[in-house]
Structure formats: structure tokens, C-alpha cells
Amino acid sequence: MSAPNRNRVAVVEPSPALRQGLKLLLEEGGEFAVTGVYADTASLTGEGRDFDIVLINPCLIGCFRRFAVRSLLPELPAETLVAAIVYGYVDAETLGSFDGALDIYDDGPKLTRKLQNMASTHRGHQTTSAEAGAELSDREKEILISVAKGMTNKEIADRHFISIHTVISHRKNITRKTGIKTISGLTLYAMFNNLISQEAE
């Protein structure tokens, strides 16, 4: 019997003890219902369930794809919060591809507060960026390719005959639509979507 306004949470973590521990701690306060626990991302995607929040151990994601964590979970709606479960060192660039992070050394109330803060911040962001998850325009794809090739804003502006201000605007739109904030993440996104190859121009 879950309350209708409880956040539905999926925990994706290889350790059975951590999966169950997180489930118990998060459900203590009554605000979260852990409706799925999975050992890997393949199990999660195969389920096709509807979650409000997905907690993932970053170690489960291949090192070359960590910058684009959302590209691994394309069936998740843009409004689904994707947070990292952290219990060791994770570099800042990888953490930047998640909507937030939970430290397993926090107690239940602290985990709950962190998740509530992440959820409210994420929802606020989603309402201000209605295009999140939208398809990139042809021009945005051109700009993304230039970014992935390591070009500066000025070089991009010169190449496409637009102002630097317009380049910056396109880059903001690309970040908003893809959910990826780093150049390395955008480069991987471009490669995975066949916009560029690994070959030099």
C-alpha cells in the first residue's frame, strides 16, 4: 500500500547488501517507495518501468560512457532524476553527468534530505527547461560537431558565420537538451549518435 504521492525509486547497485540497505533507509521516512532493485543497468532498461528517481552506482557504467549517463538510459523520461550512489572516489566530471549524488555513509534522514533537495532542484530545472530531452536541431548538431572537434567559441563563430553570442546560445541549448555539461561528455554523445567518427578531419 504505497501512498500516491511517494516518489518511486529504482536502485541499481551490484551489492545485494547495499541495495537492500538503501531500500530500507529510504523507505523509513515514508516519502520514497523503492519499487525496483537491480544489479545492473541492463536489468533496469529491460524492465521499462516508470520511476521518479533512479540511483546508480557509477562503477556500473563503462568509463568511456560515464560522461553521458543519460544516453545509456534513453527510455527514461527527462523528468526522471538520475543520481549516483557514491562510496568511493568518483571524478568530478563523471559526477557532473548525474543530477546529484548520495553518499552511502550518510544515515537515513540525511539520505532522505539530500534526495528531497535533489528532487526539488531537478523539478524546478525541468519546469524552466521544457525542451530537455528534445531532438537537436540541424544547426545545433553542426555546433556540437565543432565543439567535439575541440574548436573554441570564436573558431566556431568564424566557421559558421555567426556571432560568439549565438554560439554560446546554441551551446546552452545543446547542454539543456542532452543533459550533458562537459566537452568530453558532448564529444562522446556526438560519437554515440554517429555525428562524428574517431577519425581526424
N, C-alpha and C positions, 0 to 999 in steps of 0.2 A: 504494500500500500504506500505508494510514493505520492507526496504532495505534488499538485500540478505545477507549482512554481519552483520546484527544486531543479537545480542545474544538473543536467545529465552529463556524467564524466566517463571517459574511457581512459584506462591506464595501460600504457604499452611499455612493458618492462620485463626483461628476461628472468629476473629473480622472483620466484613464487612468493618468497617471504616479503619482499618489498611490495609486490603487487597487493598482497592481502593486507599488509600493514598500512599502506596508503589508503586502501579502501576503507578500513576500519576508522582511521583517523579523520578522513574527510567526511564520512557519514555520521560521525559523532554529533556534530552540531545541527544536523537536520537540513542544512541548506543544499547539500550536494548528494546526489544519488549516483553511485558508481555502477553504471549499467553495463559495463564491459571491461574485462581484464584480459589482456593479450600478451603473449610472449614476444611477438614481433609485429612489424608494420604490415606484413603480408596478411596476417590473420585479421587485422583491423580492416584493411581495404576489402578483403573478401566478404566481410560481414555487411558492408554497406549500410551501417546503422547511422542514425541521426543523433549526434552528440552536440552539446553546447561547448564542451571543453575536452580537449584531448591532451593528455600528459604523456610525453615520450622521453625515454632515455636517449640522449643524443648519440650514445655509443652504438645504437642500433642502425644508425644512418651512416652509410659509406662516407668516408672522409671527403670525397670529391663532390658529394651532394648535400653536405650539411648546410651550405650557404643558401640552398634553395629548398628548404624543408617542405614548403607547401607544394612544390612541384611533385613530391613523392605521394601526396595525398590529394590528387586532383578532384576527387569526388566530394571532398569536404566543402561545405558552403563557406563563403568568405567570412561570414559572421562567426564561424566556429573558432574558438580560442585554441591555439596550439602552444603549449608551454613545455619547457624542458624540465626533466627530473634530474637534478644535479647532486652527485655525491662524490665528485672528483673534479679535477681541473678540466674545464671546457673553455676554449679560447673565446675571446670577446666577439670575434667575427661570426663564429658559429652561433653563439647565444643571440646575436643580433637578428638572426633569421627566425627566431621564435618570438611569440608575443610576450613572453615572460619566462621566469624560471622559479622552480620550487626547490628548496634545499631540504634533503631528507633528514637533516639533523634538527630541523625545526619541530616543535611539538604540534599537536593537533590544532589548537586555537591559532597559532601563528601561521600554519599552513593555510587554514581557512581564511584568515585575514588577507594573506598575500593573494590567494586565488580570487577573493572578492574584489580586491583592488585592481587586479589584472583584468577581471571580467568587466568591471565598470569602466575602466580606462579604454579597453578594447571596444566595448559597445559604443562609447562616446565617439571613438575614432571612426567606427563603422558608419554611424549616422552622418558624420561630416564628410565621409568619402563613399558616396553611394556607388561609385564606379569600381570599387575594389573587386578584383577578380574578373573585370571586363576584358574583352579582347583588345589587344594593342592595335592602334591604327597603323596604316602603312607608313606614315611619317614617323611614328614612334618606333616602329621596327627599324627604320633606317637609322634613327638616332641611337637606338640600342646597339646596333651593329657597330657604329662608330665608337660608342663607349667601350664595347667589348674589345675593340681593336686598340684600346689604350689612348685614344685621342683626347686632347684637352677640350674644354668648352669652346675656346677660341678656334681651335682647329676644326671642330665640328661645325661651328657657325660659318667659317670660311668655306668649308666643303659643301655645305647645303644652302649657302647664300641666305642665311637667316641671322638674326641678331643673337648675341650671347644670352640676352634675357629670354628669348624664345627657346634656346637650347635648355636653359635651366628649367623653364616651364615644362618642356617635354620630359625632361629627366624626372621632375616631380611626379608627373602623370604616370610615367613608367613605373616608378617606385610604388606609387599608390596602387596601381592595377596589379602588379606582380607580387607585392608584399615583400620585395627584396630590397634591402637598403645598401648593400655593399657592391663595389665594382666587380669583385671576384664572383659574387653570387649572381650578378646580372650576366656576367660572361658565361657562367655555367648554364644559366637559363637560356641564353641565346644558342648555346651548343645543343642543349637537350631538345630545343624546339627547331633545330635544323636551320637557324638563321645564319650561323657561321659554321665553318669547319675548323679542324685543328690546324689546317694548312695555313701558312703565311700568305698574305695577299700578294 
